[in-house]
Amino acid sequence: MMTTTLETERPDIKGLKQLYFILWTMGENFPPHKSFCNIELKRHENYMQKAFCEGRLLMAASFENGSGFITLVEAESEYEIYKFVRSNPEVVDKNIQARVKPCKPVFWKSFN
């Protein structure tokens, strides 16, 4: 008789990460008459750069009209992604806000 150990029963194997789509838009303290094209959000940029270097941030893109931007981020759980969003210094100061949606890849381009 053959037995199989499920991956979830092995402590040395972590679960697959979840992929999250985040829509970042202007928060209640965003300066009036400004857009993401003409305001400096250096703390947010540094936060995203760090996430990219750590391998959590997979992609970021801004809207051409300056109304916001999107990111694709990997996280272990919903708790972790909301912690990531709430820890963004520009979110803390209510300069930007975020909407989070879990998603899964359907088509994925490999750059290897």
N, C-alpha and C positions, 0 to 999 in steps of 0.2 A: 504494500500500500504506500502510495506516495503522498507526502504531506507538503503543504505550501505555507510559507509564512507571509502574511499580508504586510505590505510596506508600512501600514499604520501601526503594526505591532512591533516594528523594529525601531528602537530609540535612536539609532545612528542615521536614519533616513528622515529628512524633514519633508513636510508636505509641499506640494506644488504651490507656488506663489500665485496670487490672484492678480489680474490686470484691472486697473481702474482708469477710467476716462475722467479728467477733471477739467471743468470749464471755469476759468478764472475771469471775473468781471469786476467792475468798479464797486467799491464798498461805500458805505454811508459817509466816510470821511475823505473820499477821493476828491481832490481839488476840483472846484467847478470850472467849466470851460476848458478842461484838459482831456486828453485821451492817452491811451497807452503809447501812442506814437510820440507824444511831446512831454512826457513826464519821466523822471528818473526814479526807478524803483530798485536801487542798487542792492538793498538788503534782500529783496525777493530774488534778484538775479543771482546773488551769491548763494542763497538757499537752494535754488534750482541747480546751480553749478555743482554744489556739494552733492546733491542727490544724484546728479548725472555721474559724477566721479565714483560714487559708491555703487553705481549700477542699478539704482532704484528707478531713476528717471530714464525712460526709453526714448521719448520724443517730446518736443515742445514746438509749438507754432503759434504765431500771432495772427490775428485777423487784419487784413489789409486796411480796414476802416478805423483801426485803433480801438475797437470796442472791447477787446479782451483777447484771451489766448487759451489754448488747450494744451494739456499734457497727457501722456500715457505713463502711468507709474505702476510698478510692481510692489505689492505688499503681502505680508503673510496673512493678514486678516483685515476685516472691515475696521476693527478697532485701530490697527496700525495706520491705515490710510487716513482716518479722521484725526489721529494724533499728528500725522505728518502735516495735514492741512492746517490744523489749529496752531501748530508750532511755527508756521511761517510768520515772520515778524510783521509783514504788511497786513496779514489777516488779523493778528493780535491788535494792531492799531486801527483796524477797520478801514484801511485804505483800499483793500481788495477783498472780495468774497469768492467762495468756491462752491460749485455744485459737483458732487461726486457720483459717478455711475459705474458699477461693476460691469465689466465686459469680457468677452473672450475673442481671441483672434479667429478670423475666418480665412483670410488670406494674409500672408506675411511674406514680405520680400526679404530674401537673405542677401546680405552684402558680403558674403565670404568670397 
